[in-house]
Amino acid sequence: MGFFNKIAQGLKKTREKFFGNIKTIFSGRSLDDEVLEELEEIMILSDVGVDATKDILEKLKERYKKDKAEDPLILLRDIMVEHLDNEPIDFNPTKVPYVILVVGVNGTGKTTTIAKLGKLYKDKGKSVVFAAGDTFRAAAIEQLKEWGHRLNINVIAHSHGSDAAAVAYDALNHAVSKNKDIVIIDTAGRLHTKSNLMEELKKIKRVIQKVIPDAPHETLLVLDGTTGQNGIVQAKVFKEAIDLSGIVITKLDGTAKGGIAFAINQELGIPIKLIGVGEKEDDLQIFDPKTYCDALLGIEKN
């Protein structure tokens, strides 16, 4: 299955329930106030957010006014693409070991995302190390070990309840001594003890920098796409505590409404780098705004 088809298939439920209606609205109608109202309702119900929806529709109205010959669906797609920052993840870093810190609330698919990201790097010929830094949950350590075994990737782990920063420290020293390319560090996600968690993340960062001063090179926040606007709240909490370089949206193949990508960009200004569109090892996809918007709106690849 090709890249576009995989994304389109992954977003099938979202498209059919929400964004797919946009194509129908445009069918044989001009872009009048009634159409704009219907569009606004769909977009807000799809988690695009009030501010992003208003901005997108104002631009649509303005551009359509200038060129009524333009297909409004393609015009809308182009404006939606402009609203999505595109800053790809670095799969050929010059700095090694390249350190990726992964944060997020429990239940977002964080540990699975780490495994899939490790596979993406491995498929590109990179040697990878996992650090089982979610020491708060014994299950998370075992889960990462199982993924490591399956993917033939080294996992540095301590016992349940141990110091997460010490795990990260050992993983980096291992990577340096063994000339590994990539280190991906898992972290705890117990947001109900917010202050403890944020202090732990800051400590991990300080300890990492004792080994590699400019690390982490990438700090990714994993968000569950089905949580909608609640995901924005989570992102703001993490953003206050630690510099985020990118977002990974997971579970977009399920009941996610898809519009959350636009709300994230509008409200946080953090680029989306990867999306999860399924449970399989290769279902973590590099985020491409045009492919994403085409898949949401049901526009065939051109």
Phi, psi and omega per residue, in radians:
M1 nan 2.254 -3.118
G2 -1.219 2.914 -3.095
F3 -0.987 -0.878 -3.115
F4 -1.094 -0.788 -3.104
N5 -1.086 -0.649 3.135
K6 -1.126 -0.772 3.117
I7 -1.145 -0.799 -3.117
A8 -1.068 -0.715 3.123
Q9 -1.177 -0.734 3.133
G10 -1.086 -0.599 -3.100
L11 -1.661 0.222 -3.036
K12 -0.994 -0.830 -3.104
K13 -1.117 -0.739 3.131
T14 -1.083 -0.792 -3.114
R15 -1.118 -0.804 -3.072
E16 -1.170 -0.612 -3.065
K17 -1.501 -0.567 -3.016
F18 -2.149 -1.384 -2.968
F19 -1.137 -0.459 -3.131
G20 -1.020 -0.476 3.139
N21 -1.153 -0.396 -3.119
I22 -1.106 -0.731 3.136
K23 -1.018 -0.726 -3.141
T24 -1.153 -0.730 -3.136
I25 -1.009 -0.708 -3.087
F26 -1.325 -0.274 -3.027
S27 -1.090 1.924 3.064
G28 1.196 0.308 -3.134
R29 -2.167 2.626 3.054
S30 -1.528 2.889 -3.051
L31 -1.466 1.363 3.118
D32 -1.726 -3.078 -3.086
D33 -1.094 -0.597 3.139
E34 -1.135 -0.763 3.114
V35 -1.110 -0.772 3.138
L36 -1.071 -0.652 3.102
E37 -1.134 -0.759 3.124
E38 -1.114 -0.715 3.098
L39 -1.076 -0.777 -3.130
E40 -1.019 -0.765 -3.128
E41 -1.096 -0.817 3.138
I42 -1.050 -0.797 -3.060
M43 -1.170 -0.687 3.121
I44 -1.199 -0.717 3.089
L45 -1.140 -0.359 -3.112
S46 -1.634 0.248 3.089
D47 1.253 0.321 3.103
V48 -1.164 -0.499 -3.127
G49 1.624 2.607 -3.052
V50 -1.107 -0.831 -3.075
D51 -1.127 -0.818 -3.124
A52 -1.141 -0.709 3.119
T53 -1.049 -0.836 -3.133
K54 -1.033 -0.795 -3.115
D55 -1.100 -0.818 -3.126
I56 -1.088 -0.794 -3.070
L57 -1.254 -0.575 3.065
E58 -1.103 -0.748 3.122
K59 -1.163 -0.672 3.129
L60 -1.077 -0.832 -3.134
K61 -1.049 -0.783 -3.103
E62 -1.116 -0.807 -3.093
R63 -1.268 -0.613 3.132
Y64 -1.171 -0.601 3.110
K65 -1.058 -0.677 -3.117
K66 -1.273 -0.611 -3.066
D67 -2.468 1.547 -3.097
K68 -1.258 -0.192 3.117
A69 -1.358 -0.321 -3.106
E70 -1.222 2.426 3.069
D71 -1.159 2.056 -3.076
P72 -1.064 -0.515 3.126
L73 -1.171 -0.757 3.123
I74 -1.196 -0.652 3.105
L75 -1.083 -0.791 3.108
L76 -1.077 -0.786 3.116
R77 -0.984 -0.808 -3.104
D78 -1.089 -0.686 3.134
I79 -1.214 -0.698 3.099
M80 -1.086 -0.714 3.110
V81 -1.051 -0.736 3.135
E82 -1.073 -0.425 -3.115
H83 -1.471 -0.011 -3.104
L84 -2.014 1.958 3.110
D85 -1.081 2.401 3.130
N86 -2.113 1.797 3.134
E87 -2.324 1.587 -2.995
P88 -1.068 2.637 3.047
I89 -1.247 2.576 -3.068
D90 -1.525 1.911 3.139
F91 -1.674 -0.056 3.060
N92 -2.304 1.068 -3.072
P93 -1.166 2.512 3.104
T94 -1.445 -0.463 3.115
K95 -1.523 2.225 3.060
V96 -2.350 2.502 -0.099
P97 -1.208 2.458 3.111
Y98 -1.557 2.149 -2.967
V99 -1.852 2.183 3.123
I100 -2.057 2.078 3.087
L101 -1.710 2.244 -3.096
V102 -2.027 2.158 -3.096
V103 -2.166 2.882 3.122
G104 2.673 2.845 -3.122
V105 -1.286 2.588 3.055
N106 -0.980 2.430 3.095
G107 1.656 -0.029 -3.125
T108 -1.487 -0.185 -3.068
G109 1.633 0.453 -3.052
K110 -1.093 -0.874 -3.089
T111 -1.156 -0.687 3.094
T112 -1.138 -0.676 3.104
T113 -1.074 -0.720 3.104
I114 -1.032 -0.783 3.136
A115 -1.068 -0.806 -3.116
K116 -1.162 -0.633 3.101
L117 -1.166 -0.693 3.078
G118 -1.047 -0.699 3.108
K119 -1.131 -0.722 3.109
L120 -1.006 -0.780 3.123
Y121 -1.175 -0.722 -3.131
K122 -1.102 -0.695 3.117
D123 -1.113 -0.388 3.108
K124 -1.662 0.245 3.029
G125 1.483 0.248 -3.115
K126 -1.636 2.552 3.037
S127 -1.570 2.339 -2.964
V128 -2.159 2.548 3.007
V129 -2.217 2.361 3.025
F130 -1.771 2.445 3.019
A131 -1.966 2.058 -3.095
A132 -1.430 1.284 -3.038
G133 -1.492 -0.050 3.028
D134 -1.510 1.271 -3.062
T135 -1.364 -0.147 3.137
F136 -1.238 -0.508 -3.117
R137 -2.053 2.018 3.118
A138 -1.030 -0.623 -3.109
A139 -1.097 -0.608 -3.130
A140 -1.169 -0.678 3.114
I141 -1.108 -0.827 -3.120
E142 -1.135 -0.666 3.140
Q143 -1.096 -0.764 -3.131
L144 -1.210 -0.650 3.084
K145 -1.075 -0.726 3.137
E146 -1.109 -0.769 3.081
W147 -1.086 -0.716 3.125
G148 -1.054 -0.749 3.110
H149 -1.091 -0.785 -3.114
R150 -1.124 -0.679 -3.065
L151 -1.678 -0.033 -3.080
N152 1.028 0.860 3.108
I153 -2.107 2.321 3.123
N154 -1.097 2.377 3.079
V155 -2.104 2.144 3.054
I156 -1.679 2.085 -3.070
A157 -2.444 2.582 2.981
H158 -1.968 -3.049 -3.116
S159 -1.345 2.818 3.105
H160 -0.974 2.307 3.114
G161 1.548 -0.044 -3.127
S162 -1.357 3.077 -3.070
D163 -1.307 2.064 -3.102
A164 -1.089 -0.630 -3.133
A165 -1.128 -0.599 3.122
A166 -1.175 -0.624 3.090
V167 -1.115 -0.812 3.134
A168 -1.061 -0.743 3.140
Y169 -1.056 -0.826 -3.141
D170 -1.136 -0.671 -3.139
A171 -1.123 -0.716 3.130
L172 -1.180 -0.757 3.113
N173 -1.103 -0.665 3.068
H174 -1.074 -0.815 -3.117
A175 -1.094 -0.698 3.138
V176 -1.156 -0.806 -3.089
S177 -1.204 -0.505 -3.101
K178 -1.773 0.118 3.136
N179 0.987 0.753 3.110
K180 -1.393 2.639 -3.091
D181 -1.469 -0.736 -2.955
I182 -2.266 2.349 2.990
V183 -2.108 2.163 3.111
I184 -2.011 2.121 -3.014
I185 -1.872 2.114 3.035
D186 -1.419 2.666 3.107
T187 -2.417 2.868 3.125
A188 -1.249 2.819 -3.106
G189 -2.428 0.682 -3.094
R190 -1.542 1.491 -3.028
L191 -1.201 -0.313 3.130
H192 -1.221 -0.336 3.001
T193 -1.968 1.042 -2.955
K194 -0.893 -0.899 -3.051
S195 -1.098 -0.702 3.101
N196 -1.064 -0.797 -3.104
L197 -1.093 -0.805 -3.098
M198 -1.137 -0.650 3.082
E199 -1.146 -0.663 3.119
E200 -1.113 -0.732 3.127
L201 -1.101 -0.733 3.115
K202 -1.109 -0.681 3.128
K203 -1.141 -0.757 3.109
I204 -0.997 -0.778 -3.132
K205 -1.082 -0.762 3.127
R206 -1.075 -0.750 -3.103
V207 -1.198 -0.725 3.077
I208 -0.953 -0.768 -3.056
Q209 -1.241 -0.250 3.028
K210 -1.230 -0.517 3.139
V211 -1.606 -0.820 -3.137
I212 -2.279 1.762 -2.985
P213 -0.960 -0.572 -3.098
D214 -1.691 0.193 3.107
A215 -1.546 2.801 -0.101
P216 -1.257 2.543 -3.126
H217 -1.409 -0.372 3.130
E218 -2.534 2.293 3.029
T219 -2.143 1.921 -3.036
L220 -1.845 2.299 3.041
L221 -1.749 2.189 3.113
V222 -1.653 2.145 3.127
L223 -2.078 2.397 3.060
D224 -1.376 2.017 -3.094
G225 -1.068 -0.333 -3.111
T226 -1.423 -0.185 -3.091
T227 -1.467 -0.165 3.057
G228 1.032 -2.314 -3.047
Q229 -1.095 -0.416 3.082
N230 -1.085 -0.509 3.091
G231 -1.118 -0.599 3.109
I232 -1.127 -0.728 3.124
V233 -1.064 -0.804 3.112
Q234 -1.027 -0.798 -3.100
A235 -1.058 -0.699 -3.140
K236 -1.103 -0.684 3.124
V237 -1.094 -0.802 3.141
F238 -1.198 -0.669 -3.120
K239 -1.086 -0.605 3.114
E240 -1.156 -0.564 -3.035
A241 -1.591 -0.547 -2.980
I242 -2.593 2.547 3.132
D243 -1.235 2.049 3.112
L244 -1.683 2.329 3.117
S245 -1.773 -0.267 -3.110
G246 -2.961 2.863 3.136
I247 -2.079 2.491 2.967
V248 -2.026 2.139 3.089
I249 -1.773 2.134 -3.112
T250 -1.841 2.972 3.016
K251 1.067 0.522 3.117
L252 -1.286 -0.140 3.124
D253 -1.488 -0.101 -3.062
G254 -1.820 -2.135 -3.060
T255 -1.627 0.167 3.105
A256 -1.082 2.563 -3.087
K257 -1.613 -0.176 3.010
G258 1.479 -0.507 -3.092
G259 -1.277 -0.242 -3.096
I260 -0.995 -0.492 3.117
A261 -1.032 -0.683 -3.122
F262 -1.274 -0.691 3.121
A263 -1.124 -0.693 3.123
I264 -1.061 -0.846 -3.133
N265 -1.113 -0.729 -3.092
Q266 -1.161 -0.799 -2.993
E267 -1.573 -0.446 -3.041
L268 -2.015 -0.438 -3.123
G269 1.142 0.477 3.121
I270 -1.888 2.208 -3.094
P271 -1.172 2.508 3.017
I272 -1.514 2.230 -3.048
K273 -1.888 -0.547 -3.091
L274 -2.508 2.658 3.037
I275 -2.314 2.530 3.095
G276 -1.781 2.134 -3.092
V277 -2.143 0.501 3.126
G278 2.887 3.121 -3.047
E279 -1.625 -0.283 -3.030
K280 -1.305 2.867 -3.094
E281 -0.980 -0.615 -3.066
D282 -1.773 0.384 -3.127
D283 -1.637 0.154 2.971
L284 -1.639 2.091 -3.015
Q285 -2.024 2.538 3.032
I286 -1.147 2.312 -3.082
F287 -1.367 2.122 3.071
D288 -2.148 1.989 -3.037
P289 -0.937 -0.758 -3.085
K290 -1.172 -0.800 3.116
T291 -1.053 -0.720 -3.134
Y292 -1.086 -0.861 -3.109
C293 -1.180 -0.675 3.067
D294 -1.042 -0.776 -3.121
A295 -1.159 -0.682 3.119
L296 -1.136 -0.732 -3.038
L297 -1.555 -0.126 3.133
G298 1.315 0.539 3.091
I299 -1.577 2.221 -3.133
E300 -1.146 2.566 3.125
K301 -1.022 2.316 3.091
N302 -2.303 nan nan
